[in-house]
Amino acid sequence: MTKTALDFIEAKVLAGQRLSFEDGVALLESGDLLWLGGLADLARQRLAGDRVFFVNNRHINHTNVCGNSCKFCAFSAREGSPEAYTMSLDEVLAAARQSLADGITELHIVGGEHPSLPFEYYREMIGALHQLDPAVHIQAFTASEISFFARRANKTVAEVLLELKKAGLGSLPGGGAEIFSERVRGLVCSRKISGRGWLDVMRIAHETGIKSNATMLYGHVESGAERIDHLLRLRELQDQTGGFGSFIPLPFHPANTGLSHLPGSTGIEDLKMLAVSRLMLDNFANIKAFWIMLGVKVAQISLHFGVNDIDGTVVEEKITHAAGAQTGQEISRNELVGLIRAAGRIPVERDTLYNVIHTYEGGKDERRPVEEVEEL
């Protein structure tokens, strides 16, 4: 029997060898989802074991005002339009304060690139939130937002990051990456930071001691080859800096966007993308299924397709729901634990930097000392 390209890929995975661009494209084109999931699950087991992480966090989207007019976005609004909103610092603090009693360990803050807000608004926001509870990690502002702040304030990216870090910023989320292909960005987000620019901001963040996540928005006008190119660029930067904590593939939601004529991704495509991400990103310890965008059931199934992180409690999320997401905006710690256990995995509550807070084993909550997950 003649060996196929997929046979050779499987042999490479079993031998612990790095996959190529051509391998990635072949995996995306494969029609055998269960085989692909099994291969990704093997890679997950080797790299991450049976623990599945989640975080007790709160999302705050402080403004929807943005001048980028990205075609895939249903959240943004023009300044002065009836739909536009911008939270005052007091309102941001009030939203955070509501969740502190629930024991959150992370505030996750992203918003539009408001053309009129000064950099001081963001710096004061971070400082005030940090003073509210210094123990809560602040993960805020995408690489695109950071680049925007630097242009608005006539500062370098490094200066912006260091000022925010001094104020209390802990890490950057992974948003704004979209697809790195300049062809795609020219079609759907031509006013936004370039793919190269996004990678440069993340490189600078890592060099200044600020960890981050990474994402990819798929299921719109990109090709399979452009998805794999995106993954390989992330893998290359991770080789250089080691600064990415997790990778989160994000399925495009077309409702209410400038691309509403597109169908969006299917559950099969979502599982395939998660599995391929695990196999291609061999230097990322954590592949995350963002249940808000995938749906809880697909996110649970993804735990057998290479995923070892199911995100968090969230509390309030506006960006994906503006694009028609039918999921809830909040899920409890107990629900997350139950979902993970039902998938045959060990639920682990973590902080933003993947320090373990609780490990749930044997059907009960076992409190353990904070321990650091081994980094690559």
C-alpha positions in Angstrom: 0.0 0.0 0.0 1.4 3.4 -1.0 1.8 5.9 1.8 -0.1 9.1 1.5 0.9 12.6 2.5 -1.2 12.2 5.7 0.6 9.0 6.6 3.9 10.9 6.4 2.4 13.7 8.6 1.2 11.1 11.2 4.7 9.6 11.2 6.2 13.1 11.8 3.8 13.8 14.7 4.5 10.4 16.3 8.2 11.1 16.0 7.8 14.6 17.5 9.0 16.3 14.4 7.9 19.8 13.4 5.3 20.1 10.6 5.8 22.1 7.5 3.6 24.6 5.6 2.7 21.9 3.1 1.8 19.6 6.0 -0.5 22.2 7.5 -2.4 22.7 4.2 -2.8 19.0 3.8 -4.2 18.7 7.3 -6.8 21.4 6.6 -7.8 19.6 3.4 -8.1 16.3 5.2 -11.6 14.8 5.3 -10.9 12.5 8.2 -11.9 14.6 11.2 -11.6 11.8 13.8 -8.1 10.9 12.6 -7.1 14.5 12.8 -8.6 14.9 16.3 -6.8 11.8 17.5 -3.5 13.1 16.2 -4.1 16.5 17.9 -5.1 14.8 21.1 -1.9 12.9 21.1 0.1 16.1 20.7 -2.1 17.7 23.5 -1.4 14.8 25.8 2.4 15.0 25.3 2.6 18.8 25.8 -0.2 19.5 28.3 -1.3 16.3 29.9 -5.0 15.8 31.0 -5.4 19.1 32.8 -7.8 21.6 31.2 -7.5 25.2 32.4 -10.1 27.9 33.0 -9.9 31.3 34.6 -12.3 33.2 36.8 -12.4 36.5 34.8 -14.5 39.5 33.9 -14.5 41.1 30.4 -15.0 44.9 30.1 -15.4 46.5 26.7 -14.9 50.2 27.6 -15.9 51.7 24.2 -17.3 50.7 20.9 -16.1 53.9 19.1 -13.6 53.0 16.4 -12.4 54.5 13.2 -11.2 51.3 11.6 -14.5 50.2 10.0 -13.4 46.5 9.8 -15.8 44.6 7.6 -15.9 41.6 10.0 -16.9 43.8 13.0 -20.4 44.3 14.2 -19.4 45.9 17.5 -17.8 49.2 16.4 -19.6 52.5 16.0 -18.6 55.9 14.6 -18.1 58.7 17.1 -21.3 60.6 17.7 -23.6 57.9 16.3 -26.6 56.7 18.3 -25.0 53.4 18.9 -21.7 54.8 20.2 -20.8 54.5 23.9 -17.7 55.2 26.0 -17.5 54.3 29.7 -16.2 56.8 32.1 -13.5 55.7 34.5 -16.0 55.5 37.3 -18.2 53.2 35.2 -15.2 50.9 34.4 -14.4 50.7 38.1 -18.0 50.0 39.0 -18.1 47.1 36.5 -14.9 45.7 37.9 -16.1 46.1 41.5 -19.2 44.1 40.7 -17.1 41.0 40.0 -14.5 41.3 42.7 -16.8 39.7 45.2 -17.0 36.6 42.9 -13.2 36.1 43.3 -12.1 37.0 39.8 -8.4 36.8 39.2 -8.4 38.6 35.8 -9.8 41.7 34.2 -9.9 41.4 30.4 -10.2 44.7 28.7 -10.5 45.5 25.0 -12.4 48.1 23.0 -12.5 50.2 19.9 -9.8 52.5 18.8 -11.5 55.8 19.8 -10.2 58.7 17.7 -10.7 61.3 20.5 -9.7 59.6 23.7 -6.2 60.6 25.0 -3.7 58.0 26.1 -4.1 59.3 29.7 -7.6 57.8 29.7 -6.2 54.3 29.3 -3.2 54.8 31.6 -5.5 56.2 34.3 -7.9 53.3 33.8 -5.2 50.7 34.3 -3.8 52.5 37.3 -7.3 52.9 39.0 -8.2 49.2 38.4 -4.8 48.1 39.8 -5.4 50.2 42.9 -8.9 48.7 43.3 -7.4 45.3 43.8 -3.6 44.8 43.1 -4.0 41.0 43.3 -6.2 41.0 40.2 -4.3 40.6 36.9 -5.1 43.1 34.2 -5.0 41.8 30.7 -5.8 44.7 28.5 -5.5 46.2 25.0 -4.8 44.3 21.8 -1.6 44.9 19.8 -3.6 47.0 17.4 -4.9 49.2 20.3 -1.3 49.6 21.6 -0.1 50.7 18.2 -3.0 53.1 18.0 -2.2 54.6 21.5 1.4 55.1 20.4 0.4 57.0 17.3 -2.1 59.1 19.2 0.3 60.0 22.0 3.3 60.4 19.7 5.2 57.8 21.7 7.0 54.6 20.7 5.2 51.3 21.3 7.8 50.4 24.0 7.1 53.7 25.8 3.4 53.0 25.8 3.8 49.5 27.0 6.2 50.5 29.8 3.9 53.3 31.0 1.0 50.9 31.1 3.1 48.2 32.8 4.1 50.7 35.5 0.4 51.6 36.0 -0.5 47.9 36.5 -0.9 46.2 33.1 -0.1 42.6 33.5 -0.4 41.1 29.9 -1.9 41.7 26.5 -4.8 39.7 25.0 -4.3 38.2 21.6 -6.9 40.1 19.6 -6.4 42.2 16.5 -4.3 39.6 14.8 -7.2 38.6 12.4 -5.3 37.0 9.5 -1.8 38.3 8.9 -2.1 38.0 5.1 -1.9 41.5 3.6 -4.3 40.4 0.8 -6.9 39.6 3.4 -6.3 42.7 5.5 -6.7 44.8 2.4 -10.1 43.4 1.9 -11.5 43.3 5.4 -9.5 45.6 7.7 -7.4 48.0 5.6 -7.3 50.7 8.2 -6.1 48.4 11.0 -2.5 47.7 12.0 -0.7 45.4 9.5 0.0 41.8 10.2 3.7 42.6 10.5 2.9 45.5 12.8 0.9 43.2 15.1 3.8 40.8 15.3 6.2 43.7 16.0 4.1 45.0 18.9 4.0 41.5 20.4 7.8 41.1 20.0 8.3 44.4 21.8 5.9 43.4 24.6 7.7 40.2 25.1 11.0 41.9 25.2 9.7 44.3 27.9 8.6 41.3 30.0 4.9 41.5 29.1 3.3 38.2 28.2 0.5 37.9 25.7 -1.9 35.6 23.9 -2.3 35.1 20.2 -5.4 34.7 18.0 -6.6 34.2 14.5 -10.0 35.1 13.1 -10.9 32.5 10.4 -13.9 31.7 8.3 -14.3 34.8 6.2 -12.3 35.6 3.0 -9.0 33.8 3.8 -7.7 30.7 2.2 -6.4 27.6 4.0 -2.9 28.5 3.0 -3.3 31.9 4.6 -4.4 30.3 7.8 -1.3 28.1 7.9 0.9 31.1 7.0 -0.6 32.8 10.0 0.2 29.9 12.3 3.7 29.6 11.1 4.4 33.3 11.7 3.2 32.9 15.3 5.3 29.8 15.7 8.4 31.7 14.5 7.9 34.5 16.9 7.3 32.1 19.8 10.6 30.4 18.9 12.2 33.8 19.3 10.5 35.1 22.4 8.6 32.4 24.2 6.1 35.1 25.2 2.8 33.7 24.1 0.8 32.0 26.8 -1.9 30.5 24.6 -3.4 30.5 21.1 -7.1 31.1 20.4 -8.6 30.4 17.0 -11.7 32.6 16.7 -14.5 31.6 14.2 -16.0 34.5 12.3 -19.6 35.5 13.1 -21.1 37.2 10.0 -24.4 38.6 11.4 -24.6 42.4 11.3 -21.2 42.8 9.7 -20.1 44.0 6.3 -19.6 40.3 5.4 -23.0 39.1 6.4 -23.5 37.4 3.1 -20.9 34.8 4.2 -22.0 31.6 5.9 -19.4 31.6 8.8 -17.7 28.4 9.9 -19.3 25.1 10.7 -18.7 23.0 13.8 -16.6 20.6 11.8 -14.4 23.4 10.5 -14.0 24.8 14.1 -12.9 21.4 15.4 -10.5 21.0 12.5 -9.0 24.4 13.0 -8.4 23.8 16.7 -6.8 20.4 16.0 -4.6 21.8 13.2 -3.5 24.7 15.5 -2.4 22.2 18.1 -0.4 20.2 15.6 1.3 23.2 13.9 2.0 25.2 17.1 4.3 22.8 18.7 5.8 25.5 20.9 2.5 26.7 22.4 1.7 24.9 25.6 -2.0 26.0 25.5 -4.6 25.9 22.8 -7.8 27.7 24.0 -11.4 27.1 22.9 -13.2 30.4 23.4 -16.7 29.1 24.3 -18.3 32.5 23.7 -17.6 32.2 20.0 -17.7 28.4 19.5 -20.6 27.5 21.7 -20.3 25.5 24.9 -20.9 22.1 23.3 -18.3 22.5 20.5 -15.9 23.9 23.1 -16.4 20.8 25.2 -15.9 18.4 22.3 -12.8 20.3 21.4 -11.2 18.9 24.5 -10.7 15.8 22.4 -9.3 17.8 19.5 -6.1 19.2 21.0 -7.6 21.8 23.3 -6.5 22.2 26.9 -8.0 25.6 27.9 -11.7 26.6 27.8 -11.2 30.3 28.7 -13.3 31.5 31.7 -16.4 32.9 33.3 -16.3 36.1 31.2 -19.4 37.7 32.9 -20.0 40.2 30.1 -19.0 40.1 26.4 -20.3 42.6 23.8 -18.1 42.2 20.7 -19.1 38.7 19.5 -22.7 39.1 20.7 -23.0 42.2 18.5 -22.3 39.8 15.6 -25.1 37.5 16.5 -23.5 35.0 19.0 -26.3 33.0 20.7 -24.2 31.9 23.7 -24.7 33.4 27.1 -22.3 36.0 28.3 -21.5 34.3 31.6 -20.8 30.8 32.8 -20.2 29.8 36.4 -17.1 28.1 37.8 -19.1 25.0 38.7 -20.5 24.8 35.1 -17.0 24.9 33.7 -15.8 22.3 36.1 -18.7 20.0 35.1 -18.1 20.5 31.4 -14.5 19.6 31.7 -15.1 16.6 34.0 -17.8 15.2 31.6 -15.1 15.3 28.9 -12.9 13.0 31.0 -10.4 15.7 31.8 -9.1 17.3 35.0 -10.4 20.8 35.6 -7.8 23.3 36.8 -8.6 26.9 37.7 -5.6 29.1 36.7 -4.6 32.7 36.8 -3.8 34.7 33.6 -0.2 33.5 33.5 -1.1 29.8 34.0 -0.3 29.6 37.6 -2.5 26.9 39.2 -5.1 28.2 41.7 -7.3 25.1 42.2 -7.2 21.5 40.9 -10.5 19.7 40.9 -9.9 16.0 41.2 -11.9 13.0 42.5 -15.2 14.9 42.3 -14.2 17.5 44.8 -12.4 20.9 45.0 -8.8 20.3 46.2 -7.1 23.5 47.1 -3.4 23.5 46.2 -0.6 26.0 46.6 0.0 28.2 43.6 2.4 26.5 41.2 3.8 27.6 38.0 3.0 25.5 34.9 6.2 24.5 33.1 7.0 27.0 30.3 8.5 26.0 27.0 
